Amino acid sequence: MKKRKNEDDNFEKLIYKIAKNEHSLKMKNCIQHGTTTTYSHSLNVAKTSYEINRKLHIGCDEKTLVTSAFLHDFFLYDWHNAEECPKKHGFVHPKIASDNAKKYFDINDKEQKIIESHMWPLTFRTPPSSREALVLCFVDKYCAVKEFFQQ
């Protein structure tokens, strides 16, 4: 039980600043999948990525993984609203999220690439190029399907 508490504490330390940021909190006003907000989805993806990395001993840099996973859908609009949403949302939102993350959190180049590749294979020109990117890519899809069917 103590190991789980330490893992939870470590995850909280890694996510706290970005999750409590005023810009991140705007994601609570947008629905992502079913009834799940973009904020909750991003938190689910970050936590699940963190746990899978630990359980499977993948060897990802935890800060990079958690940061990228939480900010992967940081596009800050409701994609269900045709007036707000850009055309081809599925193709363009990784770059929008990456640009927003760079603007508000000064993420590094690796984190930027990870965010931009999370929709692969849909965005076939931006394949995952690191362990962190592969974990995020698969966990994002897993969480999206899970959230969709939990409606």
Secondary structure, DSSP 8 states (H G I E B T S, - for coil): -HHHHHHHHHHHHHHHHHHTSHHHHGGGGSEEETTEEHHHHHHHHHHHHHHHHHHHT----HHHHHHHHHHTT---S-TT-TTTS-TTHHHHHHHHHHHHHHHHH---HHHHHHHHTTTTTTTTTS---SHHHHHHHHHHHHHHHHHHHT-
